[in-house]
């Protein structure tokens, strides 16, 4: 399998207050694609468009058909453009990707991701209507996926262009709002690659269900235990009891929670703890937590990583010899 990815990132002046977060977002996106590509053994080629960059506010390719492993993180993010030729940037990515020699290979698919804090106000190569026709035709091939992250209020215009509702993520134009959108995009990318590994070549539901769990709903329904818990980084594989004893001295069953990082079957009597990746707040609850994650109450269930939006999920361990996975975290809650 091969996955081509095109990224349009906004470099207009209105992004200046969010420049550092935009840089972090792009770096995170590339790392997410690298990890998902490796985990699912999918060759990934990336092209990156700088939308509206510089005094002339042009669209300039930063990368054209580069292997994802060759891309380096940004150390700065320019926001000097006076306008946003957004539709042109998408068109130019499409035109570039349609030139690849294996464009008609049935195992090849295309993902275009757009991140902006506004809307198109400077395109000359295409109009919204023209781009919409192109997008609709490409989506009919079941090989092209288009996703947009835009401020609140801009979704309707994109839906009118033919972008599926669940492929558009609206975000609040603040640093915190940008970071939340980043985490939601990360989870969606992981899920997309998982679907690609099963043979799926396009998605009309890229962000589906990831907005169902709202921070306000979590705060209202669950108990905030942020001050009661500790997090420890797991650097190597080993039994959970030995790990906890080294960290806190005594291990009591039920006080350690392992991070969800692979599909897990979870018994009905186990607690869940949820961490908001943006605020760092930690919450718990029994039936309430299951309700928020759309899980059945009681009985054994199967959980999958990457499906819980901007939240990390930790599962209570009732074992003394569970093997901890390196490069994950373990939550310790003495009062569990």
Secondary structure as GFF3:
##gff-version 3
##sequence-region A 1 336
A	DSSP	beta_strand	2	10	.	.	.	ID=ss1
A	DSSP	three_ten_helix	13	18	.	.	.	ID=ss2
A	DSSP	alpha_helix	19	40	.	.	.	ID=ss3
A	DSSP	beta_strand	43	53	.	.	.	ID=ss4
A	DSSP	beta_strand	58	67	.	.	.	ID=ss5
A	DSSP	three_ten_helix	68	70	.	.	.	ID=ss6
A	DSSP	alpha_helix	86	97	.	.	.	ID=ss7
A	DSSP	beta_strand	108	115	.	.	.	ID=ss8
A	DSSP	alpha_helix	128	139	.	.	.	ID=ss9
A	DSSP	beta_strand	144	151	.	.	.	ID=ss10
A	DSSP	alpha_helix	155	160	.	.	.	ID=ss11
A	DSSP	three_ten_helix	165	167	.	.	.	ID=ss12
A	DSSP	beta_strand	168	171	.	.	.	ID=ss13
A	DSSP	alpha_helix	175	197	.	.	.	ID=ss14
A	DSSP	alpha_helix	215	221	.	.	.	ID=ss15
A	DSSP	beta_strand	223	224	.	.	.	ID=ss16
A	DSSP	three_ten_helix	226	228	.	.	.	ID=ss17
A	DSSP	beta_strand	229	234	.	.	.	ID=ss18
A	DSSP	beta_strand	238	239	.	.	.	ID=ss19
A	DSSP	alpha_helix	240	248	.	.	.	ID=ss20
A	DSSP	beta_strand	256	259	.	.	.	ID=ss21
A	DSSP	beta_strand	264	266	.	.	.	ID=ss22
A	DSSP	beta_strand	272	276	.	.	.	ID=ss23
A	DSSP	beta_strand	282	285	.	.	.	ID=ss24
A	DSSP	alpha_helix	287	292	.	.	.	ID=ss25
A	DSSP	beta_strand	301	303	.	.	.	ID=ss26
A	DSSP	beta_strand	311	316	.	.	.	ID=ss27
A	DSSP	beta_strand	323	324	.	.	.	ID=ss28
A	DSSP	beta_strand	328	333	.	.	.	ID=ss29
###
